[in-house]
Amino acid sequence: MYTNEMLESAKKVAAARKANAELEPRRMTADEKEKLLATFHPDYKKSEFAELKIGPNKGEKVPLELADLLQGNSRIDPAKIDLSRVDYEADVLVIGGGGAGASAAVEAHEAGAKVMIVTKLRIGDANTMMAEGGIQAADKPNDSPAIHYLDAFGGGHFAAKPELLRKLVCEAPEAIQWLNNLGVEFDKDADGTMITTHGGGTSRKRMHAAKDYSGAEIMRTLRDEVLNRGIPVIDFTAAIELILDDKGRAAGAVLKNMETDEILIARAKTVIIATGGAGRLHYQGFPTSNHYGATADGLVLAYRAGAKLLYADTLQYHPTGAAFPEQIFGALVTEKVRSLGAKLINVDGEAFMHPLETRDVSAASIIRECSERGKGVKTAGGQGVWLDTPMIELKNGEGTIEKRIPAMLRMFMKYGIDIRKEPILVYPTLHYQNGGIDISDNCMSGVENLFVAGEAVGGIHGRNRLMGNSLLDIIVFGRNAGKNAAATAKTVTPGVPSLDHVNRFAKERAQAGITTDTVSPRLLPSYTHGNPRFEAK
């Protein structure tokens, strides 16, 4: 499968493998990291951001694609929506069918609430399903939530909301136990002790995994729990506008059947947004590891209703997306590959960075290697660097790859690449939405009775996220959102339903002189032939 030029470079990688395996590249200093990020990380590319002219975050900068959606036209004309009719009714309406939404629904149901899930695809069609490497929790004798906090706080550039990060790390061990009791098949030693490994930026081995399909195993278990409890799931149905009551509280959503275009009304006492990320907006033309529906819907709905966003200018570009072959361009190559011992190697066979730097530093290092230093390997879609996977078995023994990362082995084997014997080519891929809706520690946004969980939240991780903390946050904050939304619903007497906020937002757009044909939320990505935003970088 590799071109002759790639094979020549791969020979240099093989020749230097033993020496590189024994080499321990030094970690960068704080000053070096800051300079590197400012020069090469996509978040620092000023031309790719626009200042918001309206809404709660007016005056702040967000990616061009997101700004267009946040300030776009509503999909509905409020005058044509009959809010007196009710197609669905619940105490707790969960928007989104991934790990956060499922966790929230399970806990809301456990608390006795009448709960339902609406999701524009199917339950489980989510980034949760595609997460590979593992889930962090400080539950070993040499670890503690305090150490976990320090790792995550530093890794996020000390920008995380302390109360959210504290909740994340302190409730992590219980989250693992909850999942284990539900039936998640975590990797364990013969005596039942959970196997844990390092991730980038971690000072302890606290990554719990189910081979290299941890997210799929967690989502399988959560989906089964939702369905076994008989919680209604309305699939292929997107939320296209929130409904508020006459007191400004979340009171349901206007829905669109994705198959028939029928408009439906869901009334609720509380609403939980769990719509996930934004990778399918392809910021700056980057490929993405995200599922098909990741188009920032929740951010658009909440913003139009008056909820403030936090750190919406920060995205995570996973350092190791597949750069070859083209059929899997941008697909996630789990960080677990590096935690097992593989190193990043340039075209000349040189290990150019410590394998477990944080994700933003790693991504920026790869971009620098391919651009400024000219040490990338050319591919049909652009370029990449080698991830020397055979080094794993050189360090850990034959059979390690098939045992610990079987899905990765199968993915590349489909294209004739045996990662036990050949290195693979990688380049950063758009992976995670660091920013999102601002919430308090009870998961409520700035709009009363509107709760948020999962990747749609901003502030949990700060301006960068460590591996394994996203699967953790969907469980911790999904569970909390479900419990708190259910408890709040018991005290709510819904007011008169209203879409006045949609009219107010449209008026604000007009006053700001915003003219655009963009309709939001996007719902699904558009892959127009020849669109430069989606061409390989």
C-alpha positions as a Python dict, from the first residue, in 0.01 Angstrom:
ca = {
    (1, 'M'): (0, 0, 0),
    (2, 'Y'): (284, 243, 75),
    (3, 'T'): (445, 438, -210),
    (4, 'N'): (814, 389, -290),
    (5, 'E'): (894, 722, -120),
    (6, 'M'): (709, 611, 193),
    (7, 'L'): (884, 274, 190),
    (8, 'E'): (1226, 442, 172),
    (9, 'S'): (1138, 649, 477),
    (10, 'A'): (994, 343, 655),
    (11, 'K'): (1330, 167, 610),
    (12, 'K'): (1496, 451, 806),
    (13, 'V'): (1233, 412, 1078),
    (14, 'A'): (1301, 37, 1102),
    (15, 'A'): (1678, 88, 1107),
    (16, 'A'): (1654, 332, 1399),
    (17, 'R'): (1378, 144, 1586),
    (18, 'K'): (1590, -20, 1854),
    (19, 'A'): (1779, 302, 1929),
    (20, 'N'): (1459, 507, 1929),
    (21, 'A'): (1290, 257, 2161),
    (22, 'E'): (1566, 310, 2417),
    (23, 'L'): (1570, 687, 2364),
    (24, 'E'): (1376, 904, 2608),
    (25, 'P'): (1312, 1239, 2436),
    (26, 'R'): (1303, 1519, 2690),
    (27, 'R'): (978, 1695, 2777),
    (28, 'M'): (946, 2057, 2673),
    (29, 'T'): (966, 2342, 2919),
    (30, 'A'): (657, 2554, 2984),
    (31, 'D'): (802, 2841, 2780),
    (32, 'E'): (882, 2610, 2488),
    (33, 'K'): (528, 2475, 2491),
    (34, 'E'): (371, 2820, 2491),
    (35, 'K'): (587, 2934, 2199),
    (36, 'L'): (512, 2614, 2007),
    (37, 'L'): (136, 2644, 2056),
    (38, 'A'): (127, 3013, 1966),
    (39, 'T'): (311, 2942, 1642),
    (40, 'F'): (160, 2616, 1520),
    (41, 'H'): (-163, 2522, 1698),
    (42, 'P'): (-480, 2595, 1492),
    (43, 'D'): (-648, 2769, 1789),
    (44, 'Y'): (-396, 3053, 1752),
    (45, 'K'): (-462, 3119, 1381),
    (46, 'K'): (-636, 3459, 1410),
    (47, 'S'): (-769, 3463, 1055),
    (48, 'E'): (-986, 3160, 1129),
    (49, 'F'): (-1192, 3331, 1401),
    (50, 'A'): (-1472, 3587, 1393),
    (51, 'E'): (-1607, 3822, 1658),
    (52, 'L'): (-1968, 3758, 1758),
    (53, 'K'): (-2191, 4059, 1696),
    (54, 'I'): (-2492, 3942, 1898),
    (55, 'G'): (-2592, 3714, 2184),
    (56, 'P'): (-2457, 3643, 2533),
    (57, 'N'): (-2097, 3622, 2408),
    (58, 'K'): (-2107, 3937, 2195),
    (59, 'G'): (-1756, 4066, 2134),
    (60, 'E'): (-1585, 3728, 2182),
    (61, 'K'): (-1414, 3532, 1907),
    (62, 'V'): (-1520, 3188, 1789),
    (63, 'P'): (-1428, 2978, 1483),
    (64, 'L'): (-1568, 3117, 1157),
    (65, 'E'): (-1792, 2817, 1098),
    (66, 'L'): (-1940, 2832, 1448),
    (67, 'A'): (-1996, 3208, 1431),
    (68, 'D'): (-2195, 3158, 1113),
    (69, 'L'): (-2424, 2907, 1285),
    (70, 'L'): (-2459, 3094, 1615),
    (71, 'Q'): (-2572, 3404, 1427),
    (72, 'G'): (-2775, 3216, 1167),
    (73, 'N'): (-3146, 3208, 1089),
    (74, 'S'): (-3381, 2985, 1284),
    (75, 'R'): (-3525, 2683, 1107),
    (76, 'I'): (-3874, 2787, 1214),
    (77, 'D'): (-4111, 3080, 1193),
    (78, 'P'): (-4251, 3104, 1547),
    (79, 'A'): (-4579, 3243, 1411),
    (80, 'K'): (-4637, 2915, 1230),
    (81, 'I'): (-4570, 2688, 1529),
    (82, 'D'): (-4872, 2578, 1731),
    (83, 'L'): (-4746, 2534, 2088),
    (84, 'S'): (-5091, 2439, 2214),
    (85, 'R'): (-5050, 2095, 2064),
    (86, 'V'): (-4833, 1841, 2243),
    (87, 'D'): (-4682, 1544, 2060),
    (88, 'Y'): (-4455, 1434, 2345),
    (89, 'E'): (-4457, 1517, 2714),
    (90, 'A'): (-4204, 1436, 2985),
    (91, 'D'): (-4065, 1554, 3315),
    (92, 'V'): (-3713, 1543, 3171),
    (93, 'L'): (-3643, 1581, 2799),
    (94, 'V'): (-3294, 1462, 2700),
    (95, 'I'): (-3166, 1592, 2367),
    (96, 'G'): (-2894, 1359, 2243),
    (97, 'G'): (-2846, 982, 2244),
    (98, 'G'): (-2477, 942, 2323),
    (99, 'G'): (-2307, 851, 2649),
    (100, 'A'): (-2400, 1172, 2831),
    (101, 'G'): (-2762, 1159, 2722),
    (102, 'A'): (-2798, 792, 2807),
    (103, 'S'): (-2634, 837, 3150),
    (104, 'A'): (-2864, 1132, 3222),
    (105, 'A'): (-3173, 941, 3115),
    (106, 'V'): (-3083, 639, 3331),
    (107, 'E'): (-3033, 850, 3643),
    (108, 'A'): (-3343, 1064, 3581),
    (109, 'H'): (-3545, 744, 3542),
    (110, 'E'): (-3386, 600, 3856),
    (111, 'A'): (-3500, 914, 4041),
    (112, 'G'): (-3858, 848, 3936),
    (113, 'A'): (-3892, 1104, 3659),
    (114, 'K'): (-4081, 1049, 3336),
    (115, 'V'): (-3794, 1083, 3090),
    (116, 'M'): (-3750, 1056, 2716),
    (117, 'I'): (-3459, 1086, 2472),
    (118, 'V'): (-3476, 1254, 2132),
    (119, 'T'): (-3183, 1206, 1899),
    (120, 'K'): (-3136, 1307, 1537),
    (121, 'L'): (-2973, 977, 1444),
    (122, 'R'): (-3000, 662, 1657),
    (123, 'I'): (-2915, 605, 2019),
    (124, 'G'): (-2543, 536, 2026),
    (125, 'D'): (-2465, 729, 1707),
    (126, 'A'): (-2227, 953, 1896),
    (127, 'N'): (-1862, 1034, 1962),
    (128, 'T'): (-1889, 809, 2269),
    (129, 'M'): (-1911, 510, 2038),
    (130, 'M'): (-1590, 616, 1863),
    (131, 'A'): (-1376, 678, 2174),
    (132, 'E'): (-1101, 421, 2194),
    (133, 'G'): (-829, 467, 2453),
    (134, 'G'): (-1001, 460, 2792),
    (135, 'I'): (-1149, 645, 3086),
    (136, 'Q'): (-951, 802, 3370),
    (137, 'A'): (-1013, 750, 3742),
    (138, 'A'): (-776, 774, 4038),
    (139, 'D'): (-867, 448, 4211),
    (140, 'K'): (-524, 288, 4266),
    (141, 'P'): (-322, 302, 4594),
    (142, 'N'): (-53, 533, 4448),
    (143, 'D'): (-306, 780, 4309),
    (144, 'S'): (-571, 1021, 4431),
    (145, 'P'): (-834, 1261, 4295),
    (146, 'A'): (-604, 1545, 4404),
    (147, 'I'): (-324, 1420, 4178),
    (148, 'H'): (-576, 1363, 3898),
    (149, 'Y'): (-694, 1723, 3947),
    (150, 'L'): (-340, 1862, 3920),
    (151, 'D'): (-270, 1665, 3600),
    (152, 'A'): (-595, 1779, 3437),
    (153, 'F'): (-573, 2139, 3560),
    (154, 'G'): (-222, 2181, 3426),
    (155, 'G'): (-304, 1997, 3104),
    (156, 'G'): (-593, 2238, 3048),
    (157, 'H'): (-364, 2543, 3091),
    (158, 'F'): (-509, 2614, 3437),
    (159, 'A'): (-832, 2737, 3275),
    (160, 'A'): (-1082, 2473, 3394),
    (161, 'K'): (-1362, 2587, 3623),
    (162, 'P'): (-1234, 2450, 3956),
    (163, 'E'): (-1576, 2339, 4080),
    (164, 'L'): (-1638, 2138, 3762),
    (165, 'L'): (-1296, 1976, 3752),
    (166, 'R'): (-1322, 1894, 4123),
    (167, 'K'): (-1649, 1713, 4059),
    (168, 'L'): (-1498, 1530, 3762),
    (169, 'V'): (-1203, 1384, 3951),
    (170, 'C'): (-1373, 1323, 4286),
    (171, 'E'): (-1662, 1130, 4133),
    (172, 'A'): (-1441, 936, 3889),
    (173, 'P'): (-1386, 620, 4098),
    (174, 'E'): (-1760, 590, 4162),
    (175, 'A'): (-1825, 637, 3788),
    (176, 'I'): (-1597, 343, 3708),
    (177, 'Q'): (-1771, 129, 3968),
    (178, 'W'): (-2114, 230, 3832),
    (179, 'L'): (-2014, 128, 3480),
    (180, 'N'): (-1858, -194, 3604),
    (181, 'N'): (-2178, -283, 3789),
    (182, 'L'): (-2383, -210, 3477),
    (183, 'G'): (-2171, -463, 3289),
    (184, 'V'): (-1889, -278, 3112),
    (185, 'E'): (-1615, -531, 3035),
    (186, 'F'): (-1305, -346, 3153),
    (187, 'D'): (-961, -502, 3106),
    (188, 'K'): (-868, -687, 3424),
    (189, 'D'): (-590, -906, 3561),
    (190, 'A'): (-659, -1266, 3654),
    (191, 'D'): (-747, -1162, 4011),
    (192, 'G'): (-1003, -908, 3891),
    (193, 'T'): (-790, -596, 3940),
    (194, 'M'): (-851, -342, 3667),
    (195, 'I'): (-555, -285, 3435),
    (196, 'T'): (-456, 81, 3405),
    (197, 'T'): (-209, 263, 3179),
    (198, 'H'): (-65, 610, 3127),
    (199, 'G'): (-206, 874, 2894),
    (200, 'G'): (-53, 1196, 2767),
    (201, 'G'): (-8, 1440, 3054),
    (202, 'T'): (-84, 1189, 3331),
    (203, 'S'): (155, 1132, 3620),
    (204, 'R'): (-8, 802, 3723),
    (205, 'K'): (-145, 498, 3543),
    (206, 'R'): (-519, 565, 3575),
    (207, 'M'): (-652, 486, 3226),
    (208, 'H'): (-915, 209, 3246),
    (209, 'A'): (-995, 49, 2912),
    (210, 'A'): (-1186, -219, 2728),
    (211, 'K'): (-920, -314, 2473),
    (212, 'D'): (-915, -18, 2227),
    (213, 'Y'): (-1290, 13, 2189),
    (214, 'S'): (-1366, 150, 2535),
    (215, 'G'): (-1628, 398, 2416),
    (216, 'A'): (-1816, 136, 2215),
    (217, 'E'): (-1825, -96, 2515),
    (218, 'I'): (-1950, 182, 2744),
    (219, 'M'): (-2211, 293, 2490),
    (220, 'R'): (-2328, -67, 2438),
    (221, 'T'): (-2386, -103, 2810),
    (222, 'L'): (-2561, 233, 2851),
    (223, 'R'): (-2782, 175, 2547),
    (224, 'D'): (-2889, -163, 2685),
    (225, 'E'): (-2968, -3, 3020),
    (226, 'V'): (-3183, 267, 2858),
    (227, 'L'): (-3374, 15, 2649),
    (228, 'N'): (-3411, -238, 2932),
    (229, 'R'): (-3565, 32, 3150),
    (230, 'G'): (-3819, 110, 2878),
    (231, 'I'): (-3710, 472, 2847),
    (232, 'P'): (-3867, 610, 2525),
    (233, 'V'): (-3611, 693, 2255),
    (234, 'I'): (-3738, 904, 1965),
    (235, 'D'): (-3471, 854, 1700),
    (236, 'F'): (-3413, 1031, 1368),
    (237, 'T'): (-3571, 1334, 1535),
    (238, 'A'): (-3372, 1654, 1582),
    (239, 'A'): (-3432, 1938, 1825),
    (240, 'I'): (-3436, 2253, 1610),
    (241, 'E'): (-3539, 2510, 1872),
    (242, 'L'): (-3585, 2520, 2248),
    (243, 'I'): (-3919, 2615, 2399),
    (244, 'L'): (-3911, 2851, 2696),
    (245, 'D'): (-4205, 2942, 2919),
    (246, 'D'): (-4326, 3292, 3003),
    (247, 'K'): (-4075, 3303, 3290),
    (248, 'G'): (-3780, 3231, 3060),
    (249, 'R'): (-3736, 2872, 3180),
    (250, 'A'): (-3662, 2576, 2950),
    (251, 'A'): (-3991, 2398, 2887),
    (252, 'G'): (-3937, 2165, 2592),
    (253, 'A'): (-3827, 2172, 2230),
    (254, 'V'): (-3951, 2203, 1875),
    (255, 'L'): (-3853, 1884, 1693),
    (256, 'K'): (-3809, 1785, 1331),
    (257, 'N'): (-3855, 1431, 1206),
    (258, 'M'): (-3543, 1380, 992),
    (259, 'E'): (-3720, 1134, 761),
    (260, 'T'): (-4054, 1312, 703),
    (261, 'D'): (-3967, 1678, 788),
    (262, 'E'): (-4271, 1680, 1021),
    (263, 'I'): (-4254, 1941, 1296),
    (264, 'L'): (-4334, 1805, 1643),
    (265, 'I'): (-4370, 1962, 1989),
    (266, 'A'): (-4212, 1813, 2302),
    (267, 'R'): (-4311, 1968, 2634),
    (268, 'A'): (-4107, 1910, 2950),
    (269, 'K'): (-4044, 2048, 3296),
    (270, 'T'): (-3667, 2036, 3248),
    (271, 'V'): (-3443, 1988, 2944),
    (272, 'I'): (-3096, 1834, 2917),
    (273, 'I'): (-2873, 1919, 2620),
    (274, 'A'): (-2636, 1630, 2546),
    (275, 'T'): (-2577, 1688, 2177),
    (276, 'G'): (-2200, 1638, 2172),
    (277, 'G'): (-1935, 1809, 1966),
    (278, 'A'): (-1867, 1992, 1640),
    (279, 'G'): (-1607, 1795, 1443),
    (280, 'R'): (-1827, 1769, 1135),
    (281, 'L'): (-1803, 2145, 1091),
    (282, 'H'): (-1444, 2071, 980),
    (283, 'Y'): (-1293, 2384, 1131),
    (284, 'Q'): (-1007, 2515, 916),
    (285, 'G'): (-1066, 2233, 669),
    (286, 'F'): (-927, 1967, 905),
    (287, 'P'): (-1040, 1605, 879),
    (288, 'T'): (-1226, 1475, 1184),
    (289, 'S'): (-1253, 1168, 1401),
    (290, 'N'): (-1615, 1261, 1488),
    (291, 'H'): (-1938, 1082, 1408),
    (292, 'Y'): (-2164, 1210, 1131),
    (293, 'G'): (-2398, 1417, 1348),
    (294, 'A'): (-2139, 1625, 1538),
    (295, 'T'): (-2245, 1972, 1418),
    (296, 'A'): (-2266, 2181, 1738),
    (297, 'D'): (-2648, 2174, 1757),
    (298, 'G'): (-2666, 2215, 2134),
    (299, 'L'): (-2448, 2525, 2132),
    (300, 'V'): (-2671, 2691, 1873),
    (301, 'L'): (-2996, 2606, 2054),
    (302, 'A'): (-2870, 2717, 2395),
    (303, 'Y'): (-2710, 3036, 2261),
    (304, 'R'): (-3030, 3145, 2089),
    (305, 'A'): (-3218, 3082, 2415),
    (306, 'G'): (-2976, 3305, 2607),
    (307, 'A'): (-2716, 3067, 2750),
    (308, 'K'): (-2355, 3187, 2763),
    (309, 'L'): (-2074, 2987, 2608),
    (310, 'L'): (-1731, 2934, 2762),
    (311, 'Y'): (-1403, 2883, 2571),
    (312, 'A'): (-1585, 2840, 2240),
    (313, 'D'): (-1259, 2946, 2073),
    (314, 'T'): (-1076, 2629, 2176),
    (315, 'L'): (-1083, 2296, 1994),
    (316, 'Q'): (-881, 1981, 2038),
    (317, 'Y'): (-695, 1847, 1739),
    (318, 'H'): (-601, 1490, 1825),
    (319, 'P'): (-236, 1451, 1730),
    (320, 'T'): (-279, 1110, 1570),
    (321, 'G'): (-545, 1089, 1305),
    (322, 'A'): (-483, 846, 1020),
    (323, 'A'): (-299, 1024, 736),
    (324, 'F'): (-285, 718, 510),
    (325, 'P'): (-460, 546, 337),
    (326, 'E'): (-709, 804, 212),
    (327, 'Q'): (-1009, 582, 290),
    (328, 'I'): (-960, 638, 663),
    (329, 'F'): (-817, 991, 646),
    (330, 'G'): (-876, 1157, 984),
    (331, 'A'): (-987, 840, 1163),
    (332, 'L'): (-873, 826, 1525),
    (333, 'V'): (-553, 643, 1610),
    (334, 'T'): (-591, 610, 1984),
    (335, 'E'): (-340, 766, 2221),
    (336, 'K'): (-320, 421, 2377),
    (337, 'V'): (-86, 328, 2091),
    (338, 'R'): (167, 573, 2234),
    (339, 'S'): (95, 480, 2596),
    (340, 'L'): (194, 123, 2499),
    (341, 'G'): (529, 246, 2372),
    (342, 'A'): (503, 363, 2009),
    (343, 'K'): (684, 688, 1930),
    (344, 'L'): (634, 962, 1672),
    (345, 'I'): (908, 952, 1408),
    (346, 'N'): (983, 1190, 1120),
    (347, 'V'): (1071, 1114, 758),
    (348, 'D'): (1438, 1065, 849),
    (349, 'G'): (1368, 809, 1122),
    (350, 'E'): (1416, 1056, 1410),
    (351, 'A'): (1205, 1057, 1729),
    (352, 'F'): (1126, 1428, 1750),
    (353, 'M'): (920, 1460, 2069),
    (354, 'H'): (827, 1288, 2393),
    (355, 'P'): (544, 1044, 2308),
    (356, 'L'): (320, 1148, 2598),
    (357, 'E'): (311, 1525, 2585),
    (358, 'T'): (-39, 1671, 2613),
    (359, 'R'): (-254, 1655, 2301),
    (360, 'D'): (-228, 2020, 2202),
    (361, 'V'): (152, 2016, 2234),
    (362, 'S'): (175, 1686, 2044),
    (363, 'A'): (-48, 1814, 1761),
    (364, 'A'): (148, 2139, 1732),
    (365, 'S'): (477, 1944, 1730),
    (366, 'I'): (360, 1729, 1439),
    (367, 'I'): (240, 2034, 1244),
    (368, 'R'): (577, 2202, 1305),
    (369, 'E'): (766, 1891, 1194),
    (370, 'C'): (568, 1882, 869),
    (371, 'S'): (577, 2255, 798),
    (372, 'E'): (867, 2456, 939),
    (373, 'R'): (1111, 2166, 960),
    (374, 'G'): (1006, 1996, 636),
    (375, 'K'): (1036, 1654, 799),
    (376, 'G'): (693, 1517, 706),
    (377, 'V'): (617, 1218, 486),
    (378, 'K'): (423, 1311, 172),
    (379, 'T'): (83, 1149, 118),
    (380, 'A'): (-185, 1192, -149),
    (381, 'G'): (-384, 1408, 93),
    (382, 'G'): (-97, 1613, 232),
    (383, 'Q'): (163, 1476, 473),
    (384, 'G'): (214, 1306, 805),
    (385, 'V'): (469, 1154, 1040),
    (386, 'W'): (527, 794, 1138),
    (387, 'L'): (381, 636, 1449),
    (388, 'D'): (619, 344, 1500),
    (389, 'T'): (374, 73, 1610),
    (390, 'P'): (619, -222, 1579),
    (391, 'M'): (802, -59, 1871),
    (392, 'I'): (515, -175, 2096),
    (393, 'E'): (602, -542, 2058),
    (394, 'L'): (974, -469, 2065),
    (395, 'K'): (914, -326, 2414),
    (396, 'N'): (631, -545, 2545),
    (397, 'G'): (660, -873, 2360),
    (398, 'E'): (490, -1045, 2070),
    (399, 'G'): (110, -1051, 2084),
    (400, 'T'): (72, -721, 2272),
    (401, 'I'): (-90, -538, 1980),
    (402, 'E'): (-348, -807, 1910),
    (403, 'K'): (-431, -827, 2281),
    (404, 'R'): (-438, -457, 2371),
    (405, 'I'): (-535, -270, 2050),
    (406, 'P'): (-715, -526, 1830),
    (407, 'A'): (-949, -275, 1666),
    (408, 'M'): (-653, -66, 1551),
    (409, 'L'): (-488, -378, 1411),
    (410, 'R'): (-805, -466, 1218),
    (411, 'M'): (-861, -113, 1085),
    (412, 'F'): (-521, -97, 915),
    (413, 'M'): (-513, -464, 816),
    (414, 'K'): (-813, -396, 589),
    (415, 'Y'): (-577, -190, 376),
    (416, 'G'): (-287, -434, 380),
    (417, 'I'): (-94, -262, 659),
    (418, 'D'): (14, -488, 947),
    (419, 'I'): (86, -247, 1232),
    (420, 'R'): (281, -521, 1412),
    (421, 'K'): (541, -505, 1135),
    (422, 'E'): (496, -165, 970),
    (423, 'P'): (467, 187, 1115),
    (424, 'I'): (162, 398, 1027),
    (425, 'L'): (126, 756, 907),
    (426, 'V'): (-60, 1009, 1123),
    (427, 'Y'): (-149, 1380, 1127),
    (428, 'P'): (-370, 1587, 1362),
    (429, 'T'): (-746, 1543, 1322),
    (430, 'L'): (-1028, 1758, 1462),
    (431, 'H'): (-1136, 1565, 1768),
    (432, 'Y'): (-1298, 1746, 2059),
    (433, 'Q'): (-1490, 2062, 2143),
    (434, 'N'): (-1307, 2198, 2448),
    (435, 'G'): (-1546, 2493, 2473),
    (436, 'G'): (-1921, 2478, 2507),
    (437, 'I'): (-2213, 2590, 2719),
    (438, 'D'): (-2122, 2745, 3054),
    (439, 'I'): (-2276, 2555, 3348),
    (440, 'S'): (-2272, 2561, 3727),
    (441, 'D'): (-2173, 2254, 3926),
    (442, 'N'): (-2533, 2126, 3924),
    (443, 'C'): (-2511, 2113, 3541),
    (444, 'M'): (-2759, 2399, 3487),
    (445, 'S'): (-2682, 2658, 3221),
    (446, 'G'): (-2763, 3028, 3245),
    (447, 'V'): (-3114, 2946, 3127),
    (448, 'E'): (-3321, 2815, 3418),
    (449, 'N'): (-3413, 2445, 3395),
    (450, 'L'): (-3180, 2395, 3097),
    (451, 'F'): (-2914, 2142, 3197),
    (452, 'V'): (-2612, 2038, 2990),
    (453, 'A'): (-2385, 1733, 2995),
    (454, 'G'): (-2101, 1588, 2791),
    (455, 'E'): (-1903, 1750, 2512),
    (456, 'A'): (-2156, 2034, 2479),
    (457, 'V'): (-2027, 2169, 2815),
    (458, 'G'): (-1745, 2424, 2831),
    (459, 'G'): (-1508, 2467, 3124),
    (460, 'I'): (-1466, 2114, 3259),
    (461, 'H'): (-1125, 2064, 3097),
    (462, 'G'): (-1012, 2421, 3042),
    (463, 'R'): (-843, 2493, 2709),
    (464, 'N'): (-714, 2141, 2647),
    (465, 'R'): (-832, 1797, 2753),
    (466, 'L'): (-631, 1496, 2866),
    (467, 'M'): (-698, 1154, 2720),
    (468, 'G'): (-964, 959, 2907),
    (469, 'N'): (-1133, 1258, 3066),
    (470, 'S'): (-1407, 1284, 2802),
    (471, 'L'): (-1549, 937, 2860),
    (472, 'L'): (-1528, 1029, 3227),
    (473, 'D'): (-1709, 1362, 3192),
    (474, 'I'): (-2002, 1212, 2999),
    (475, 'I'): (-2059, 972, 3288),
    (476, 'V'): (-1999, 1211, 3580),
    (477, 'F'): (-2189, 1505, 3434),
    (478, 'G'): (-2445, 1292, 3253),
    (479, 'R'): (-2538, 1126, 3582),
    (480, 'N'): (-2543, 1460, 3768),
    (481, 'A'): (-2754, 1628, 3500),
    (482, 'G'): (-3005, 1344, 3515),
    (483, 'K'): (-3032, 1350, 3893),
    (484, 'N'): (-3056, 1730, 3916),
    (485, 'A'): (-3300, 1766, 3627),
    (486, 'A'): (-3526, 1502, 3783),
    (487, 'A'): (-3512, 1669, 4124),
    (488, 'T'): (-3585, 2010, 3973),
    (489, 'A'): (-3876, 1873, 3768),
    (490, 'K'): (-4054, 1776, 4090),
    (491, 'T'): (-4071, 2145, 4188),
    (492, 'V'): (-4168, 2291, 3850),
    (493, 'T'): (-4510, 2409, 3744),
    (494, 'P'): (-4462, 2493, 3374),
    (495, 'G'): (-4567, 2836, 3257),
    (496, 'V'): (-4711, 2940, 2920),
    (497, 'P'): (-4489, 2798, 2640),
    (498, 'S'): (-4323, 3057, 2419),
    (499, 'L'): (-4087, 3107, 2126),
    (500, 'D'): (-4048, 3479, 2189),
    (501, 'H'): (-3672, 3434, 2234),
    (502, 'V'): (-3647, 3328, 1868),
    (503, 'N'): (-3814, 3651, 1758),
    (504, 'R'): (-3593, 3858, 1990),
    (505, 'F'): (-3280, 3692, 1849),
    (506, 'A'): (-3395, 3760, 1491),
    (507, 'K'): (-3454, 4126, 1583),
    (508, 'E'): (-3106, 4149, 1736),
    (509, 'R'): (-2959, 4001, 1416),
    (510, 'A'): (-3135, 4264, 1207),
    (511, 'Q'): (-3023, 4548, 1432),
    (512, 'A'): (-2662, 4427, 1408),
    (513, 'G'): (-2684, 4426, 1029),
    (514, 'I'): (-2620, 4053, 997),
    (515, 'T'): (-2730, 3923, 659),
    (516, 'T'): (-2679, 3555, 588),
    (517, 'D'): (-2861, 3267, 424),
    (518, 'T'): (-2728, 3029, 689),
    (519, 'V'): (-2997, 2832, 870),
    (520, 'S'): (-2908, 2673, 1202),
    (521, 'P'): (-2867, 2433, 1369),
    (522, 'R'): (-2684, 2259, 1083),
    (523, 'L'): (-2813, 1907, 1179),
    (524, 'L'): (-2598, 1722, 923),
    (525, 'P'): (-2273, 1811, 744),
    (526, 'S'): (-2264, 1915, 379),
    (527, 'Y'): (-1992, 1766, 161),
    (528, 'T'): (-2010, 1978, -152),
    (529, 'H'): (-1774, 1859, -424),
    (530, 'G'): (-1479, 2093, -452),
    (531, 'N'): (-1549, 2282, -130),
    (532, 'P'): (-1199, 2392, -15),
    (533, 'R'): (-1300, 2367, 353),
    (534, 'F'): (-1311, 1990, 320),
    (535, 'E'): (-1006, 1929, 108),
    (536, 'A'): (-723, 1741, 276),
    (537, 'K'): (-469, 1957, 456),
}
